[in-house]
Amino acid sequence: MPTYPISRIRAKSFGPFKDIDVELTDGLNVIVGDNATGKSQLLKLMYSCTKAVKDSETLTKRDLSGGIASKLIGVFRPQRLGRLTRRTQGRAKAEVSLKYAGIADPLEFSFSSPSSREVTIGKMPDRPLTDEPVLLPTHELLTLASSFLGLYSTYDTGFEETWKDTTELLLRPALLGPRGNQANAMLEPFSNLLQGGTVVEEGGEFYLKQPGVGTIEAPLLAEGHRKLAMLVRLISNGVLLEGGYLFWDEPEANLNPASQRAIAHALVHLANHGTQIVVATHSMFLLREIQMSSEKISPRFIGLNRQQDSEQPMAAAQVVAQTSDDLDDLDYVAALEAEVEQANRYLGW
């Protein structure tokens, strides 16, 4: 696991959250919830904070104040920082606390709706983070890697900063020597998922080499294989080899059930080899595959749901969080409710 895994996050008046308090496991954490409940925002918030601390050169309040604000703006892309506060009448103040296991003080900061470039640091970790955070978007990035960084640095593209961050990590060279052998051993299950193939990079272009087939360019691969290939690359170059933080937004996007099963097995395998994972998903199929995994794992399920007052529009309803080690113990799972509703309609059809 990471040297200092995230153990808890609390967010007040941030995005859709009035006040949520979530405890995480150092293995696999799965966020579920309906649309507009803040699943992606919770992922991005944890990533932004962790990345800012990891990349801080001096780890001082002054350095972090600007670093966190810059990362939040780059990842969320609001018009200004204060737009990330919860929408209420009058002035709003967002407060965030992120606790890393093994570090006494959490990262605590706040900012108000008029804020533009800085956050106010309350507390901060007394030591740097050594593990690399990775955020994988819903779209795979292998096919963009060769040209994306030049485009991003030259033009105002509108892409989130996570795309740049992750592309830079994907382009790191593969490991050699003892650590390379360690990576190869960890990648054995992925070889089966990729039909015996291995992922290689040449001049910024990615390929899958398959026995009896040859070398296939990334754009010619199925979407599921490209997503698995991203994980393979991040293991082979050491980013997710000995820990790390993996945040993945809707890994099931554009994948058929067979590919979702492969993704579920890959996530469980990574978690069992020390990566702290936080996934946001709508897929009941993916959730059940994680539950039924043959590898021993105790995932943490985080349910987000809007609680609406009778006189309040749904968009203004506060989001509440519930955690459980058993998916079936969550009060409401939108994907499950929709599946049951469809089954009832189908039986009566």
C-alpha positions as CSV (number, residue, x, y, z in Angstrom):
1,M,0.0,0.0,0.0
2,P,1.1,3.6,-0.2
3,T,3.4,4.8,2.5
4,Y,0.6,7.2,3.7
5,P,-2.8,6.0,2.4
6,I,-5.8,8.3,2.5
7,S,-7.8,7.3,5.6
8,R,-10.5,10.0,5.7
9,I,-11.8,13.0,3.8
10,R,-14.2,15.6,5.0
11,A,-15.7,18.3,2.8
12,K,-18.0,21.1,3.9
13,S,-19.7,23.5,1.4
14,F,-17.6,22.1,-1.5
15,G,-19.4,21.5,-4.8
16,P,-22.6,19.6,-4.0
17,F,-21.4,18.6,-0.5
18,K,-22.9,20.4,2.4
19,D,-20.9,18.3,4.9
20,I,-19.7,14.8,4.1
21,D,-17.2,12.7,6.1
22,V,-15.9,9.6,4.5
23,E,-13.5,6.9,5.8
24,L,-11.5,5.0,3.2
25,T,-9.7,1.6,3.3
26,D,-6.1,1.4,2.1
27,G,-7.2,-1.1,-0.6
28,L,-10.2,-0.8,-3.0
29,N,-12.8,2.0,-2.5
30,V,-15.9,2.1,-4.7
31,I,-18.1,5.2,-5.0
32,V,-21.6,4.8,-6.2
33,G,-24.5,7.2,-6.6
34,D,-26.9,8.8,-9.0
35,N,-25.9,11.5,-11.5
36,A,-25.0,14.9,-10.0
37,T,-24.3,13.5,-6.5
38,G,-20.6,14.4,-6.7
39,K,-18.8,11.1,-7.5
40,S,-16.4,12.6,-9.9
41,Q,-15.9,15.7,-7.8
42,L,-15.0,13.6,-4.8
43,L,-12.4,11.7,-6.9
44,K,-10.9,14.9,-8.3
45,L,-10.8,16.6,-4.8
46,M,-8.8,13.7,-3.3
47,Y,-6.5,13.6,-6.4
48,S,-5.9,17.4,-6.5
49,C,-5.0,17.5,-2.8
50,T,-2.7,14.5,-3.0
51,K,-1.0,15.6,-6.2
52,A,-0.4,19.1,-4.7
53,V,1.2,17.7,-1.6
54,K,3.2,15.2,-3.6
55,D,4.6,17.9,-6.0
56,S,5.2,20.5,-3.3
57,E,8.9,21.4,-3.4
58,T,9.1,23.0,0.1
59,L,5.9,21.7,1.8
60,T,5.2,25.0,3.5
61,K,1.9,26.7,4.0
62,R,2.8,29.4,1.5
63,D,3.8,26.8,-1.2
64,L,0.7,24.6,-0.6
65,S,-1.7,27.6,-0.6
66,G,-1.0,28.4,-4.2
67,G,-0.3,24.8,-5.2
68,I,-3.6,23.5,-4.0
69,A,-5.5,26.4,-5.6
70,S,-3.7,26.0,-8.9
71,K,-4.4,22.2,-9.0
72,L,-8.0,22.6,-8.1
73,I,-8.5,25.2,-10.9
74,G,-6.6,23.0,-13.4
75,V,-8.5,19.8,-12.5
76,F,-12.0,21.2,-12.1
77,R,-11.6,24.1,-14.5
78,P,-14.0,26.6,-12.8
79,Q,-14.0,30.3,-13.9
80,R,-12.3,31.0,-10.6
81,L,-11.5,29.1,-7.4
82,G,-14.5,30.4,-5.5
83,R,-16.9,28.8,-8.0
84,L,-16.1,25.5,-6.3
85,T,-18.0,26.4,-3.1
86,R,-21.5,25.1,-2.6
87,R,-24.1,27.2,-4.3
88,T,-26.0,29.0,-1.5
89,Q,-27.4,32.5,-1.0
90,G,-24.8,34.9,0.1
91,R,-21.1,34.2,0.8
92,A,-20.0,30.5,1.1
93,K,-16.9,29.0,2.6
94,A,-15.6,25.6,1.6
95,E,-13.6,23.6,4.1
96,V,-11.6,20.4,3.2
97,S,-9.8,18.0,5.4
98,L,-7.8,15.0,4.1
99,K,-6.1,12.6,6.6
100,Y,-3.2,10.4,5.6
101,A,-2.6,7.3,7.7
102,G,0.7,7.5,9.5
103,I,0.9,11.3,9.4
104,A,-0.3,13.1,12.6
105,D,-1.8,16.2,11.1
106,P,-4.2,16.2,8.2
107,L,-4.2,18.5,5.3
108,E,-6.8,21.2,6.1
109,F,-7.7,24.2,4.0
110,S,-10.5,26.5,3.2
111,F,-11.5,29.1,0.7
112,S,-14.6,31.3,0.1
113,S,-16.7,32.2,-2.8
114,P,-14.8,35.3,-3.8
115,S,-11.4,33.4,-3.7
116,S,-9.4,33.4,-6.9
117,R,-5.9,32.1,-6.5
118,E,-5.1,30.9,-3.0
119,V,-6.6,28.7,-0.2
120,T,-6.0,29.2,3.5
121,I,-4.1,26.4,5.0
122,G,-5.1,25.4,8.5
123,K,-3.0,22.2,9.1
124,M,-0.7,20.3,6.8
125,P,1.3,17.1,6.7
126,D,4.7,17.3,8.3
127,R,6.4,15.1,5.7
128,P,6.1,14.7,1.9
129,L,4.1,12.0,0.1
130,T,6.4,9.6,-1.7
131,D,3.7,7.7,-3.8
132,E,2.4,9.0,-7.1
133,P,-1.3,9.8,-7.5
134,V,-2.9,8.9,-10.8
135,L,-6.4,9.9,-12.1
136,L,-7.7,8.0,-15.1
137,P,-10.6,9.8,-16.8
138,T,-13.5,8.0,-18.5
139,H,-11.6,8.1,-21.8
140,E,-8.5,6.1,-22.4
141,L,-5.3,8.2,-23.1
142,L,-3.0,5.9,-24.9
143,T,-4.1,7.0,-28.4
144,L,-3.5,10.7,-27.5
145,A,-0.2,10.4,-25.8
146,S,2.2,11.1,-28.7
147,S,0.7,14.6,-29.5
148,F,-1.3,15.6,-26.4
149,L,1.4,17.2,-24.3
150,G,2.5,19.5,-27.1
151,L,-1.0,20.5,-27.8
152,Y,-1.8,21.1,-24.2
153,S,1.2,23.3,-23.5
154,T,0.7,25.4,-26.7
155,Y,-3.1,26.0,-26.8
156,D,-5.9,26.6,-24.4
157,T,-7.5,23.2,-25.1
158,G,-10.2,23.1,-22.4
159,F,-8.9,19.7,-21.2
160,E,-8.6,19.0,-17.5
161,E,-5.1,19.0,-16.1
162,T,-5.5,15.4,-15.1
163,W,-5.2,14.4,-18.8
164,K,-1.7,16.1,-18.9
165,D,-0.6,14.6,-15.6
166,T,-1.6,11.1,-16.6
167,T,-0.2,11.3,-20.1
168,E,3.2,12.4,-18.6
169,L,3.1,9.3,-16.3
170,L,2.2,7.0,-19.2
171,L,5.2,8.2,-21.2
172,R,7.7,7.4,-18.4
173,P,10.0,4.6,-19.6
174,A,9.6,1.0,-18.5
175,L,11.8,-0.3,-15.7
176,L,14.8,-2.5,-16.1
177,G,16.8,-4.7,-13.7
178,P,15.3,-6.1,-10.5
179,R,12.4,-3.7,-10.4
180,G,11.7,-4.5,-14.0
181,N,11.5,-8.2,-13.1
182,Q,9.2,-7.3,-10.2
183,A,6.9,-5.5,-12.5
184,N,6.9,-8.4,-15.0
185,A,5.9,-10.7,-12.2
186,M,3.0,-8.5,-11.2
187,L,1.9,-8.2,-14.8
188,E,1.4,-11.9,-15.4
189,P,-2.4,-11.8,-14.8
190,F,-2.7,-8.8,-17.2
191,S,-1.0,-10.8,-19.9
192,N,-3.9,-13.2,-19.8
193,L,-6.5,-10.4,-19.9
194,L,-4.7,-9.0,-23.0
195,Q,-4.6,-12.4,-24.7
196,G,-0.9,-12.9,-24.0
197,G,0.0,-9.4,-25.2
198,T,2.6,-6.9,-23.8
199,V,2.4,-3.1,-24.0
200,V,5.4,-1.3,-25.6
201,E,6.1,2.4,-26.3
202,E,8.1,3.7,-29.2
203,G,8.5,7.5,-29.8
204,G,5.4,8.3,-27.8
205,E,3.2,5.8,-29.7
206,F,1.9,2.7,-27.8
207,Y,1.5,-0.8,-29.2
208,L,0.3,-4.2,-28.1
209,K,2.5,-7.1,-29.1
210,Q,0.5,-10.3,-29.2
211,P,2.0,-13.8,-29.9
212,G,0.9,-15.1,-33.3
213,V,-0.7,-11.7,-34.2
214,G,2.1,-9.2,-34.2
215,T,2.3,-5.6,-33.2
216,I,-1.0,-3.6,-33.1
217,E,-1.2,0.2,-32.8
218,A,-3.2,1.5,-29.8
219,P,-5.8,3.2,-32.0
220,L,-6.6,-0.3,-33.5
221,L,-7.2,-1.9,-30.1
222,A,-10.6,-2.4,-28.5
223,E,-11.4,0.2,-25.9
224,G,-11.2,-2.4,-23.1
225,H,-7.7,-3.4,-24.1
226,R,-6.6,0.2,-24.2
227,K,-7.8,0.8,-20.7
228,L,-6.1,-2.3,-19.4
229,A,-3.0,-1.3,-21.3
230,M,-2.9,2.0,-19.4
231,L,-2.7,0.0,-16.1
232,V,0.0,-2.3,-17.6
233,R,2.0,0.8,-18.5
234,L,1.7,2.4,-15.1
235,I,2.9,-0.8,-13.5
236,S,5.8,-1.5,-15.9
237,N,7.2,2.0,-15.4
238,G,6.9,1.8,-11.6
239,V,4.1,4.4,-11.0
240,L,1.7,1.7,-9.6
241,L,4.3,-1.0,-8.8
242,E,4.9,-0.5,-5.1
243,G,1.9,1.4,-3.9
244,G,0.5,4.6,-5.4
245,Y,-2.9,6.1,-5.5
246,L,-5.3,5.3,-8.4
247,F,-8.4,7.3,-8.9
248,W,-10.6,6.1,-11.8
249,D,-13.7,7.7,-13.0
250,E,-16.2,5.3,-14.6
251,P,-13.8,2.6,-15.7
252,E,-16.7,0.8,-17.3
253,A,-17.4,3.6,-19.8
254,N,-17.7,2.2,-23.4
255,L,-17.0,-1.3,-22.3
256,N,-19.0,-4.5,-22.8
257,P,-19.6,-6.9,-19.8
258,A,-16.7,-9.1,-20.7
259,S,-14.3,-6.1,-20.7
260,Q,-15.8,-4.9,-17.4
261,R,-15.1,-8.2,-15.8
262,A,-11.4,-7.9,-16.9
263,I,-11.3,-4.4,-15.4
264,A,-12.8,-5.6,-12.1
265,H,-10.2,-8.4,-11.9
266,A,-7.4,-5.9,-12.7
267,L,-8.6,-3.5,-9.9
268,V,-8.7,-6.3,-7.3
269,H,-5.3,-7.5,-8.4
270,L,-3.8,-4.0,-8.1
271,A,-5.4,-3.5,-4.7
272,N,-4.0,-6.7,-3.4
273,H,-0.5,-5.6,-4.5
274,G,-0.5,-2.4,-2.6
275,T,-2.3,0.3,-4.7
276,Q,-4.9,2.4,-2.9
277,I,-7.8,2.6,-5.4
278,V,-10.8,4.9,-5.5
279,V,-13.3,4.2,-8.3
280,A,-16.5,5.9,-9.2
281,T,-19.0,3.8,-11.1
282,H,-22.6,3.5,-12.4
283,S,-22.2,-0.2,-13.4
284,M,-24.0,-2.8,-11.4
285,F,-22.2,-5.4,-13.4
286,L,-18.8,-4.1,-12.3
287,L,-19.9,-3.8,-8.7
288,R,-21.0,-7.5,-8.7
289,E,-17.8,-8.6,-10.3
290,I,-15.8,-6.9,-7.6
291,Q,-18.0,-8.5,-4.9
292,M,-17.6,-12.0,-6.5
293,S,-13.8,-11.7,-7.1
294,S,-12.0,-14.9,-6.3
295,E,-9.1,-13.0,-4.8
296,K,-9.5,-12.1,-1.1
297,I,-10.3,-8.4,-0.8
298,S,-12.5,-6.3,1.5
299,P,-13.6,-3.3,-0.6
300,R,-15.2,-0.2,0.9
301,F,-18.4,1.0,-0.7
302,I,-19.2,4.7,-0.5
303,G,-22.8,5.6,-1.4
304,L,-23.7,9.2,-2.3
305,N,-27.3,10.3,-2.4
306,R,-29.3,13.5,-2.4
307,Q,-31.7,14.1,0.5
308,Q,-34.5,16.4,-0.7
309,D,-36.7,18.5,1.5
310,S,-40.4,18.7,0.4
311,E,-40.1,22.3,-0.6
312,Q,-36.6,22.1,-2.1
313,P,-35.7,21.4,-5.7
314,M,-33.6,18.3,-6.3
315,A,-30.6,20.2,-7.6
316,A,-30.4,22.1,-4.3
317,A,-30.8,19.0,-2.1
318,Q,-27.7,18.2,0.0
319,V,-25.6,15.1,-0.8
320,V,-25.1,12.7,2.1
321,A,-22.5,9.9,2.2
322,Q,-22.8,6.4,3.6
323,T,-20.0,3.8,3.8
324,S,-20.2,0.1,4.2
325,D,-18.0,-3.0,3.6
326,D,-21.1,-4.7,2.0
327,L,-22.7,-3.1,-1.1
328,D,-26.1,-4.5,0.0
329,D,-26.0,-2.5,3.2
330,L,-26.1,0.8,1.4
331,D,-29.5,2.4,1.7
332,Y,-29.7,3.4,-1.9
333,V,-27.8,2.3,-5.0
334,A,-29.1,4.0,-8.1
335,A,-27.7,1.3,-10.5
336,L,-29.4,-1.5,-8.5
337,E,-32.7,0.4,-8.3
338,A,-32.7,1.0,-12.1
339,E,-31.8,-2.7,-12.7
340,V,-34.7,-3.9,-10.5
341,E,-37.1,-1.5,-12.1
342,Q,-36.1,-2.6,-15.6
343,A,-36.5,-6.3,-14.6
344,N,-40.0,-5.6,-13.3
345,R,-40.9,-3.8,-16.5
346,Y,-39.4,-6.6,-18.6
347,L,-41.3,-9.3,-16.7
348,G,-44.6,-7.4,-17.3
349,W,-43.8,-6.7,-21.0
